[in-house]
Amino acid sequence: MRAPTHPDTTAPVPPKAEAGSAEGRGMSATLLHLDPGLPPRVPPHRDLVWGFSGWARRPGARLRAAAVVVGTARFPAAELNTLRFDAEAAQRRHGVEPDLACGFWGLATLPATAEGGTQSAILALEWTDGTREEWPAGPVAVEDAAPPPPAGSQENGTQQDRPPEGGPLVAIAMATYNPDPALFRAQVDSIRSQTHERWVCLIEDDGSDDAHWRDILEATAGDDRFRPVRNGVNLGFYRNFERALGRVPAEADFVALADQDDRWAPGRLAALVSALADGRAGGTVLAFGNMRVVDSAGRVVSETFWPGLDSRHDSLDALLMANAVTGCACLFRTSLLRLALPFPALGRGAYHDHWIACCAAAEGTIAYLPQSLGDYVQHGANSLGYRRRPGLRLAAKLAAALALAPALALAAQSATARRRLAKPLHLLIGLPDAELVCRAAFAETLRRRVGPTETPGAGPESAAQRTAVDTFLPGPRPGRRLLAALLRRAPRGRAFRGVAARLLTGLAIGRLAGLLARLRPPSGVGR
């Protein structure tokens, strides 16, 4: 039986599956790819929402149903036979004529499990030729909660002393992976230069090579406030930041996020701590500041990270659609981790700062400081960088793409056109599909952890939060809900309109292209 194809080597490859009833124990003709998202090990947790997604191809058949089974609970896929352009190369490699209308996604929930326990998830597939199959998608081991290291203990070869007294304790969560030595040292020096001196920096290295790991240890040597740990495997920045946040000590008052190559202004922590202290009575749970944008040589690209009013940070409705909170510029109360951890399990399109911003908007209010609190280094290795012209211009281009949807859907049927238009088709169809899965998992996790506010006299904020969550929860007519969100009259910023238009456009083109692909009978083995 063929093992699931799993081109993303940052997550473990699922084991071989056993064929279902239609083929007994014979060799399965199915090709399966699960997007990496469900980690093999998780910290002790409450219910964990998993946004599962992937593609499956069986010659001569199409998916009739797909579901994830956890114990006795069954979670059907919300979408079937969606377009997956990334499946074409793998199908050709295995001698199968490509059928790109092979994608699926949905939401599953792993219930809270005691420390040391194990949960198993099964992916069940049903095909139009009558075949039924089950593929292992786990297991997931629940780690024992590790007690924080006592004062003076050794953690990965570094001395752990108590942070200096005076003022609230700030835990800085920094994710690293093969950092540029010069930029990393500049970032470390800028943290050392903070006027607010009571901090610890929890460095979570995502499996850097030995040379870069030595650079990290050398750059932080001699200052016990830096606490570097190296992962045995590469987790990706989303999961790596989650691991760093899991190390935040209980006595910390605030948490800051740090990239490996930016530079902080000396008063950055002090200004953000002051903003949260001033907003204590009003329920402010997160504050973030502006930044200059510079290149790797230090030349200024822009004096501000947010040119104009691109998005709003003051409502969940705005943030769930379009994130305006830059993680490396924010500080939040440690209490927010009770809502944020564990992160929803996702394989594509997830950003840690987007999730934390949504949690903050659901929990309280967010403060923005317009003054620059440091330099954001823009270069080709950034996971997400500064963009000059978001908003209306992007929305106008995508509105034009929506008008051309039939032509684009037809072009997607041609292998030659797919090769020539690979990047535009990915941006128009593939990326929005991944973002919808991500937002659905965010919305479902918030629904479970925050819960509906049904008390008498609940204000308009509660109604707006329910509307924001309902926009992305799996269900009928997702395009209609996105259109309603796009047309709602509310002050949410240009980026909200641009993202809503982009997601709606991608959904419309993808649905039409998928429908055209499904009109052709599924082919068998290619030549």
C-alpha positions in Angstrom: 0.0 0.0 0.0 1.3 3.4 -0.9 2.2 5.7 1.9 0.6 9.2 1.9 2.7 11.7 -0.1 4.0 14.3 2.2 6.3 16.8 0.4 6.6 19.1 3.5 9.5 17.7 5.5 9.0 20.0 8.4 6.4 17.6 9.8 6.5 13.9 10.3 5.3 11.7 7.4 2.1 9.8 8.4 2.6 6.0 8.4 1.3 3.7 5.7 -2.5 3.2 5.8 -4.5 0.1 5.4 -7.0 -0.3 2.6 -10.7 -0.3 3.4 -13.4 -2.8 2.8 -13.4 -2.5 -1.0 -9.9 -3.8 -1.4 -9.4 -5.9 1.7 -5.8 -5.9 2.6 -4.5 -5.4 -0.9 -2.4 -2.6 -2.3 -4.2 0.7 -2.3 -4.2 2.8 -5.4 -4.8 6.0 -3.4 -2.4 8.9 -3.2 -2.9 10.9 -0.1 -1.3 14.1 1.2 -2.1 15.6 4.6 -0.9 19.2 5.1 1.3 19.1 8.2 -0.6 20.7 11.1 -1.2 18.1 13.8 1.9 18.0 15.9 3.2 14.6 17.1 3.5 15.9 20.6 1.5 18.6 22.4 1.6 20.2 25.8 -1.3 19.4 28.2 -4.2 21.2 26.8 -7.9 21.9 26.7 -9.8 21.0 23.6 -7.5 21.4 20.6 -9.0 22.5 17.3 -7.3 21.0 14.2 -7.8 22.6 10.8 -7.1 19.5 8.8 -6.5 19.8 5.0 -4.9 17.9 2.2 -5.7 16.1 -1.1 -6.5 12.6 -2.1 -6.4 11.0 -5.6 -7.7 7.6 -6.7 -7.7 6.7 -10.4 -11.2 6.4 -11.8 -12.9 7.8 -8.7 -13.5 11.0 -6.7 -14.1 11.6 -3.1 -17.6 11.2 -1.9 -16.9 11.9 1.7 -14.0 12.5 4.0 -13.9 12.8 7.8 -11.5 12.8 10.7 -12.4 10.3 13.5 -11.1 10.9 17.0 -12.4 8.2 19.4 -16.1 8.0 18.9 -16.4 11.5 17.4 -16.5 12.0 13.7 -15.7 15.4 12.0 -16.8 15.5 8.4 -14.8 17.6 5.9 -16.4 21.0 5.3 -15.2 21.2 1.7 -14.6 18.3 -0.8 -13.0 18.1 -4.2 -11.5 21.6 -4.0 -8.7 22.6 -6.4 -5.2 21.8 -5.3 -2.6 22.9 -7.8 0.2 21.6 -5.6 -1.1 18.0 -6.2 -0.2 18.0 -9.9 3.5 17.3 -9.6 3.1 14.4 -7.1 0.4 12.8 -9.2 2.5 12.9 -12.3 5.5 11.5 -10.4 3.4 8.5 -9.4 2.2 7.9 -13.0 -1.3 9.1 -12.4 -3.1 11.5 -14.8 -3.6 14.7 -12.7 -7.0 15.5 -11.3 -6.7 18.7 -9.3 -10.2 18.7 -8.0 -9.0 16.5 -5.2 -8.7 18.7 -2.1 -10.5 18.6 1.2 -10.5 20.5 4.5 -12.4 20.6 7.7 -12.2 21.1 11.5 -11.7 18.4 14.1 -11.4 18.7 17.8 -9.1 16.6 20.0 -10.6 16.6 23.5 -8.5 17.5 26.5 -6.3 14.6 27.6 -4.3 14.0 30.8 -0.6 14.4 30.8 1.3 11.4 29.4 -1.8 10.3 27.4 -2.0 9.6 23.7 -4.7 10.4 21.2 -5.2 8.9 17.7 -6.8 10.5 14.8 -8.0 8.6 11.7 -8.8 10.0 8.3 -11.7 8.1 6.7 -12.2 8.4 3.0 -15.2 7.2 0.9 -14.9 7.1 -2.9 -17.4 7.2 -5.7 -16.3 3.7 -6.8 -17.5 2.3 -3.4 -14.0 2.1 -1.8 -13.7 3.0 1.9 -10.3 3.6 3.4 -8.9 4.6 6.8 -5.5 6.4 7.1 -3.8 7.0 10.4 -3.3 10.8 11.0 -1.7 10.5 14.5 -1.0 9.5 17.1 -0.5 12.6 19.2 1.3 12.3 22.6 0.4 14.7 25.4 3.6 15.8 27.1 4.0 15.9 30.9 4.0 19.5 32.1 7.7 20.3 32.8 8.2 22.4 36.0 10.0 25.7 35.4 13.8 25.4 36.1 14.7 26.5 39.6 16.9 29.5 40.1 20.6 28.7 39.4 19.8 25.5 37.4 21.2 24.7 34.0 19.0 24.8 30.8 20.8 23.7 27.7 24.1 24.8 29.1 23.1 28.3 30.3 22.9 29.5 33.8 19.4 30.4 34.9 19.4 33.1 37.6 16.5 35.1 38.9 15.8 38.2 36.8 16.7 41.6 38.3 14.3 43.1 40.8 12.3 46.2 40.1 9.3 46.7 37.9 7.1 44.1 36.2 8.8 41.0 34.7 8.6 40.8 30.9 9.2 37.5 29.2 10.5 38.0 25.7 9.7 35.0 23.4 12.1 34.9 20.5 12.0 32.4 17.6 15.3 31.8 15.7 16.3 29.7 12.8 19.8 30.0 11.2 19.9 33.7 12.0 22.3 36.1 10.2 25.0 36.4 12.9 25.5 40.2 12.5 21.7 41.0 12.5 21.2 38.6 15.5 23.9 40.2 17.5 22.4 43.6 16.8 19.0 42.4 18.0 20.5 40.9 21.2 22.4 44.1 21.9 19.2 46.2 21.4 17.4 44.0 23.9 20.3 44.3 26.4 20.0 48.1 26.0 16.4 48.3 27.1 15.7 50.9 29.8 13.3 48.5 31.4 15.8 45.9 32.6 13.6 43.3 34.3 13.2 40.8 31.5 14.1 37.3 30.5 14.5 36.3 26.8 13.3 32.8 26.0 15.0 31.9 22.7 13.4 28.9 21.0 15.7 27.8 18.2 13.9 25.8 15.4 16.7 23.3 14.7 19.4 25.7 13.4 22.6 24.0 12.2 25.5 23.7 14.6 27.4 26.8 13.3 24.4 29.1 13.8 23.5 27.5 17.1 27.1 28.3 18.3 26.6 31.9 17.1 23.4 32.1 19.2 25.1 30.8 22.3 28.1 33.1 21.8 26.0 36.2 21.2 23.9 35.6 24.4 26.8 34.4 26.6 27.5 36.3 29.8 23.9 37.5 30.3 21.8 35.0 32.3 18.6 36.7 31.2 18.9 35.0 27.8 17.7 31.4 27.9 18.3 29.6 24.6 16.8 26.1 23.8 17.2 24.3 20.5 14.4 22.1 19.0 15.4 18.6 17.8 13.3 19.1 14.6 12.2 22.1 12.6 8.6 23.1 13.6 8.1 26.2 11.5 7.7 29.7 12.9 4.1 29.3 14.0 4.6 26.3 16.1 8.1 27.5 17.2 6.6 30.7 18.8 4.0 28.5 20.5 6.8 26.5 22.1 8.5 29.6 23.2 5.3 31.0 24.8 4.8 27.7 26.6 8.1 28.4 28.5 6.9 31.8 29.9 7.4 31.7 33.7 4.3 32.0 35.9 5.8 35.1 37.6 6.0 37.1 34.4 3.6 40.0 34.1 3.9 40.7 30.4 5.0 38.9 27.3 6.8 40.4 24.3 7.5 38.8 20.9 10.8 39.2 19.2 12.1 38.4 15.7 15.7 37.3 15.3 16.9 40.2 13.1 15.1 43.4 14.1 16.5 46.2 16.3 14.6 47.6 19.3 14.7 51.2 20.4 16.0 51.4 24.0 12.7 52.6 25.4 10.5 50.0 23.6 9.7 47.8 26.5 9.2 50.7 28.9 6.8 52.5 26.5 4.7 49.3 25.9 4.6 48.4 29.6 3.5 52.0 30.4 0.7 51.7 27.8 -0.6 48.5 29.4 -0.3 49.9 32.9 -2.2 53.0 31.9 -4.9 50.9 30.3 -5.4 48.5 33.2 -8.8 49.9 34.2 -10.1 49.8 30.6 -9.2 46.2 30.0 -6.3 46.8 27.7 -4.6 43.4 27.2 -2.2 44.1 24.3 -0.2 47.1 23.1 1.9 47.4 20.0 3.9 50.2 18.4 5.0 51.5 15.1 8.4 50.7 13.5 10.7 52.0 10.9 11.3 49.7 7.9 14.9 49.3 7.0 16.9 47.0 4.8 19.6 44.6 6.0 22.2 47.3 5.6 20.2 49.7 7.8 18.9 52.0 5.1 15.5 53.4 5.8 12.8 52.0 3.4 9.9 53.7 5.2 9.6 55.8 8.4 6.4 53.9 9.3 5.3 50.3 9.1 1.7 51.3 8.6 1.4 53.8 5.7 -2.0 55.4 6.2 -5.1 53.7 7.7 -4.6 50.1 6.4 -6.6 48.2 9.0 -8.1 48.5 12.5 -6.9 46.9 15.6 -9.9 47.7 17.8 -12.3 44.9 17.0 -12.3 41.1 16.5 -14.4 41.6 13.3 -11.6 43.6 11.8 -8.7 41.5 13.0 -10.0 38.1 12.2 -10.3 39.2 8.5 -7.1 41.3 8.3 -4.4 41.4 11.0 -3.0 44.8 11.9 -1.0 43.8 14.9 2.7 43.1 14.1 3.9 40.4 16.5 7.5 41.7 16.8 6.1 45.1 17.9 3.7 44.0 20.6 3.5 43.3 24.3 0.6 41.6 26.1 -0.5 40.5 29.5 0.6 37.0 30.5 -3.0 36.2 31.3 -3.8 36.2 27.6 -1.9 32.9 27.3 -4.7 31.1 29.0 -6.8 31.9 26.0 -4.1 31.6 23.3 -2.5 28.3 24.3 -2.4 25.9 22.7 -2.5 27.4 19.2 -5.0 25.9 16.8 -3.3 23.1 14.9 -2.8 24.3 11.3 -0.7 23.3 8.4 -0.9 26.2 6.0 -1.3 30.0 6.2 -1.1 30.4 10.0 0.6 33.3 11.7 1.3 33.4 15.4 0.7 37.2 15.7 -2.6 37.0 13.9 -3.9 34.4 16.4 -2.6 36.3 19.4 -4.2 39.6 18.1 -7.6 37.8 17.7 -7.3 36.4 21.2 -6.6 39.9 22.5 -9.5 41.4 20.7 -11.8 38.7 22.1 -10.4 39.2 25.6 -10.2 43.0 25.9 -8.9 46.0 24.1 -5.7 46.7 22.1 -3.7 49.9 22.3 -1.5 51.3 19.5 1.5 53.6 19.9 2.1 55.6 16.8 5.8 56.4 17.6 8.5 54.2 16.2 9.8 51.7 18.8 12.5 50.1 16.6 13.5 48.9 13.2 11.8 46.2 11.2 14.5 44.6 8.9 12.9 43.9 5.5 14.7 41.3 3.4 13.9 38.3 1.3 14.0 35.8 4.3 11.1 37.5 6.1 8.1 35.3 6.6 5.8 38.3 6.1 7.1 41.7 5.2 6.2 45.3 4.8 3.9 46.1 1.8 3.5 49.6 0.5 0.1 49.5 -1.2 -2.4 47.2 0.6 -6.1 48.1 0.6 -8.1 49.7 -2.2 -5.7 49.2 -5.1 -5.5 45.5 -4.2 -9.3 45.2 -3.9 -9.7 46.9 -7.3 -7.4 44.4 -9.0 -9.2 41.5 -7.4 -12.6 42.9 -8.4 -11.3 42.8 -11.9 -10.1 39.2 -11.4 -13.6 38.3 -10.2 -15.1 39.7 -13.4 -12.6 37.5 -15.3 -13.3 34.4 -13.1 -14.8 32.3 -16.0 -11.7 32.9 -18.2 -9.4 32.1 -15.3 -11.4 29.0 -14.4 -11.1 27.8 -18.0 -7.4 28.6 -18.0 -6.9 26.4 -14.9 -8.1 23.4 -16.9 -5.1 23.6 -19.2 -1.7 22.1 -18.1 0.1 24.6 -20.3 -1.8 27.6 -18.8 -1.2 26.3 -15.3 2.5 26.2 -15.9 2.5 29.7 -17.3 0.2 31.2 -14.7 1.4 29.2 -11.7 2.1 32.1 -9.5 -1.1 34.1 -10.2 -3.3 31.0 -9.9 -1.7 30.2 -6.5 -2.3 33.8 -5.3 -5.8 33.9 -6.6 -7.0 30.4 -5.6 -4.4 28.4 -3.6 -3.5 31.0 -1.0 -7.1 32.2 -0.2 -8.1 28.5 0.3 -5.4 28.1 2.9 -6.4 31.3 4.6 -10.0 30.3 4.9 -9.0 27.1 6.7 -6.8 29.1 9.0 -9.6 31.6 9.8 -12.1 28.8 10.3 -9.8 27.2 12.9 -9.3 30.5 14.6 -13.0 31.2 14.7 -13.9 27.7 16.1 -11.2 27.9 18.8 -12.5 31.3 19.9 -16.1 30.0 19.9 -15.1 27.2 22.2 -12.8 29.1 24.5 -14.6 32.4 24.8 -18.1 31.2 24.2 -21.2 33.2 23.2 -22.3 36.1 25.3 -26.0 35.6 25.8 -26.4 37.6 29.0 -29.2 40.3 29.0 -27.9 43.7 28.0 -24.9 42.3 26.1 -23.4 45.2 24.1 -22.8 45.7 20.4 -19.2 44.4 20.9 -20.6 41.0 21.7 -22.8 41.0 18.6 -19.9 42.1 16.4 -17.7 39.3 17.8 -20.4 36.7 17.1 -20.8 38.1 13.6 -17.0 38.0 13.0 -16.8 34.3 14.2 -19.8 33.2 12.2 -18.3 34.7 9.0 -15.6 32.0 9.0 -17.2 28.9 10.7 -17.7 26.0 8.3 -21.2 26.0 6.9 -23.4 26.7 3.9 -22.9 29.6 1.5 -19.4 30.8 2.6 -19.3 33.1 -0.4 -22.5 34.8 0.7 -21.1 35.3 4.2 -17.9 36.8 2.8 -19.8 39.1 0.6 -22.0 40.2 3.6 -18.8 40.9 5.5 -17.4 42.9 2.6 -20.6 45.0 2.4 -21.2 45.5 6.1 -21.1 49.2 7.1 -18.5 49.4 9.8 -15.2 51.3 10.3 -12.7 48.4 9.7 -10.1 49.9 7.4 -8.9 49.3 3.8 -7.1 46.1 4.5 -10.3 44.5 5.7 -12.0 45.3 2.4 -8.9 44.1 0.4 -8.6 40.8 2.2 -12.4 40.2 2.1 -12.4 40.9 -1.7 -9.3 38.6 -2.2 -10.9 35.7 -0.2 -14.2 36.1 -2.0 -12.5 36.2 -5.4 -10.4 33.2 -4.7 -13.5 31.3 -3.5 -15.5 32.2 -6.6 -12.7 31.3 -9.1 -11.8 28.1 -7.2 -15.4 26.9 -7.1 -15.9 27.6 -10.8 -12.6 26.0 -11.7 -13.4 23.0 -9.5 -16.8 22.6 -11.1 -15.3 22.6 -14.6 -12.8 20.0 -13.5 -15.4 17.7 -11.9 -17.5 17.8 -15.2 -14.8 15.6 -16.7 -14.9 11.9 -15.6 -11.9 11.0 -13.3 -9.2 9.4 -15.3 -7.1 6.3 -14.5 -3.4 5.7 -14.7 -1.7 8.1 -17.1 0.8 7.2 -19.8 
